[in-house]
Amino acid sequence: MKINTNFEFKPNRTMPEFQENSNNMIQFHKPYITIDEITEVLDSLRGGWITMGPKTIEFENKFKEYLGSKNAVSMNSCTACLHLALKAIGLREGDEVIVPTVTFTATAEVVTYFNARPVLVDVEEDTYNLNPKLIKGKITKKTKAIMPVHFAGQICDMDEICRIAKKHDLLVIEDAAHAMPAWYKNRKIGTIGDISCFSFYATKSLTTGEGGMATTENDDWAGKMRVSRLHGISKDAWKRYTGEGSWFYEVESAGYKYNMTDIQAAMGLAQLRKIEWMWERRKEIAGIYTEAFASRDDIEPPYVKADRESGWHLYVVKLNLKALSIGRNQFIEELRKRGIMTSVHFIPLHKHPYYITTFNYDRRDFKAADSVYERIISLPIYPGMSNEEVGRVIYSVEDVLQKFRA
């Protein structure tokens, strides 16, 4: 797709009229799919391998090569990766895992698979990431691991988190669903924590439709995840139907049906070849948004710490509700009326009925998350957006801000 890079941003330009029933809605997200992905998938279909096979292994190898990780284990979702990461490190019933409250439910959900307890921790009000200053107060004799989430692609304070983990003999399982690619002090995410888990869901920076990858330097953990992802069958079970395989197999442990397919991996290979271009485009769009909103007092662009590079999976703005006559929810509706689809990331976990009734968290512990949640909106950001579309988002946001100024 050719992108017009000659767009000139003009503040306060009149927004073109939008008809609500028209077809020119700007979606919250569109995956960037080109002939590259189609060609790779067709190659799989023509070759006869459509479940886990040679392309899956190739994708794993290319992925770990790109990150500089020793092991990469593909699965059918990031949720599966997080689950098997916790299984690999030996999480047990009654154990505790520290999780930020601002995340998707999958992060904490996988802890409950073991009858273990997700211990929710508040976030930093500027980055929405796990607040490392609050971790120590949540550590008990039952704590097994810390699970930081790199919100929107903005990397957590990994030095501090890893230092705390080491001091208390804990493991660090990174939920890196938003962080492909992202950098922390010139290191790629996927090489810092004990195990890092990536998502290839439809909205992610690299997509295989559904899918995920776990990376680790620990060969033992990688081996356990490989066996667990395919029914607990011994190593290289996928080779049973190749010339080098055998009909004979052994089940080494109770496993799961978590494997990736070659069709998914084919998409992944094509996406991986252009991952940094797609990231550069996201970063460029983020820069245009930030330039437009930086001087305003009624909206706040994302804050990124100086020693890291965000993956820009999301572009999350924060409203100054004191400057407006409407709340966040109505703001979203006003944008929809102007043809702009948005979202909210995330409803904090401590607000959901399941977590409230099951774990009885003290809601006074989440003041930052509560404050942030009421004011945030995720704007469209994806590689296929034209600069004209980016401009229309800006004009629409400014139009709502102006119309509903307090």
Stockholm file with secondary structure:
# STOCKHOLM 1.0

chainA/1-406         MKINTNFEFKPNRTMPEFQENSNNMIQFHKPYITIDEITEVLDSLRGGWITMGPKTIEFENKFKEYLGSKNAVSMNSCTACLHLALKAIGLREGDEVIVPTVTFTATAEVVTYFNARPVLVDVEEDTYNLNPKLIKGKITKKTKAIMPVHFAGQICDMDEICRIAKKHDLLVIEDAAHAMPAWYKNRKIGTIGDISCFSFYATKSLTTGEGGMATTENDDWAGKMRVSRLHGISKDAWKRYTGEGSWFYEVESAGYKYNMTDIQAAMGLAQLRKIEWMWERRKEIAGIYTEAFASRDDIEPPYVKADRESGWHLYVVKLNLKALSIGRNQFIEELRKRGIMTSVHFIPLHKHPYYITTFNYDRRDFKAADSVYERIISLPIYPGMSNEEVGRVIYSVEDVLQKFRA
#=GR chainA/1-406 SS CCCCCCCCCCTTCCCCCCCTTSSCCBCSCCCCCCHHHHHHHHHHHHHTCCSSSHHHHHHHHHHHHHHTCSEEEEESCHHHHHHHHHHHTTCCTTCEEEEESSSCHHHHHHHHTTTCEEEEECBCTTTCSBCGGGTGGGCCTTEEEECCBCGGGCCCCHHHHHHHHHHTTCEEEEECTTCSSCEETTEETTSSSSEEEEECBTTSSSCCBSCEEEEESCHHHHHHHHHHTBTTBCTTGGGGGSTTCCSCCCBCSCCCBCCCCHHHHHHHHHHHHTHHHHHHHHHHHHHHHHHHHTTCSSEECCCCCTTEECCCSCEEEEECGGGBSSCHHHHHHHHHHTTBCCBCSCCCGGGSHHHHHHHCCCGGGCHHHHHHHTTEEEECCCTTCCHHHHHHHHHHHHHHHHHTBC
#=GC SS_cons         CCCCCCCCCCTTCCCCCCCTTSSCCBCSCCCCCCHHHHHHHHHHHHHTCCSSSHHHHHHHHHHHHHHTCSEEEEESCHHHHHHHHHHHTTCCTTCEEEEESSSCHHHHHHHHTTTCEEEEECBCTTTCSBCGGGTGGGCCTTEEEECCBCGGGCCCCHHHHHHHHHHTTCEEEEECTTCSSCEETTEETTSSSSEEEEECBTTSSSCCBSCEEEEESCHHHHHHHHHHTBTTBCTTGGGGGSTTCCSCCCBCSCCCBCCCCHHHHHHHHHHHHTHHHHHHHHHHHHHHHHHHHTTCSSEECCCCCTTEECCCSCEEEEECGGGBSSCHHHHHHHHHHTTBCCBCSCCCGGGSHHHHHHHCCCGGGCHHHHHHHTTEEEECCCTTCCHHHHHHHHHHHHHHHHHTBC
//
